């Protein structure tokens, strides 16, 4: 379970890094012409950040539960 969460967090982080890099490059090219597209891309990045935060939270809860069981 923990390995799956770690792998999911790593994949989410890689995806988010790629999107942010792409958005920065894309934004400099089209911000004056297609402003709404840039906003849409950043909105998607924010959604991914929230999803990643939720995954981290679940990972911490799972790890805490696992360590608590070990003390019993």
Phi and psi in degrees as a GROMACS rama.xvg file:
@    title "Ramachandran Plot"
@    xaxis  label "Phi"
@    yaxis  label "Psi"
@TYPE xy
-65.5934  -38.3236  UNK-2
-64.1777  -38.8092  UNK-3
-63.7026  -43.8665  UNK-4
-64.3279  -41.4629  UNK-5
-62.2343  -44.4146  UNK-6
-64.0376  -40.7437  UNK-7
-64.1978  -40.285  UNK-8
-65.5542  -40.8464  UNK-9
-62.9118  -44.1697  UNK-10
-64.8417  -41.0392  UNK-11
-63.89  -40.5817  UNK-12
-64.1613  -42.5123  UNK-13
-64.567  -43.4868  UNK-14
-62.7538  -44.4165  UNK-15
-63.8409  -42.7584  UNK-16
-60.45  -43.9155  UNK-17
-63.5851  -41.2276  UNK-18
-66.8228  -44.0118  UNK-19
-62.4736  -44.3183  UNK-20
-61.4683  -46.0154  UNK-21
-61.697  -42.141  UNK-22
-65.3319  -39.3615  UNK-23
-62.0522  -44.4423  UNK-24
-66.9174  -43.0603  UNK-25
-66.8234  -41.1148  UNK-26
-62.7133  -37.9808  UNK-27
-67.2388  -25.3676  UNK-28
-85.2248  -35.5835  UNK-29
-122.632  6.81983  UNK-30
-60.7518  -33.5746  UNK-31
-79.7566  -24.7581  UNK-32
-95.9944  -45.6892  UNK-33
-123.99  60.5174  UNK-34
-57.3231  -39.7756  UNK-35
-63.6623  -31.784  UNK-36
-66.9558  -41.3071  UNK-37
-62.6661  -44.2122  UNK-38
-61.2382  -42.6073  UNK-39
-62.2155  -39.9396  UNK-40
-65.9111  -42.2472  UNK-41
-68.1432  -34.869  UNK-42
-60.638  -41.3815  UNK-43
-65.1926  -38.5278  UNK-44
-63.5368  -39.617  UNK-45
-64.2756  -40.4188  UNK-46
-59.4975  -42.0769  UNK-47
-65.6377  -36.0836  UNK-48
-62.7976  -44.3597  UNK-49
-62.5447  -41.1493  UNK-50
-63.7692  -40.3295  UNK-51
-66.0532  -40.6077  UNK-52
-62.2763  -39.0478  UNK-53
-64.9187  -40.8102  UNK-54
-63.2523  -42.214  UNK-55
-63.0868  -42.7305  UNK-56
-60.2748  -45.6178  UNK-57
-63.6079  -38.6886  UNK-58
-62.8453  -44.3326  UNK-59
-63.533  -43.3036  UNK-60
-61.6374  -43.9723  UNK-61
-65.4551  -41.2847  UNK-62
-66.2872  -41.1172  UNK-63
-63.1737  -44.8417  UNK-64
-62.4524  -40.1586  UNK-65
-65.8741  -43.702  UNK-66
-69.7982  -32.225  UNK-67
-67.3232  -40.4445  UNK-68
-63.5408  -34.2409  UNK-69
-64.952  -27.0621  UNK-70
-81.5055  -16.7424  UNK-71
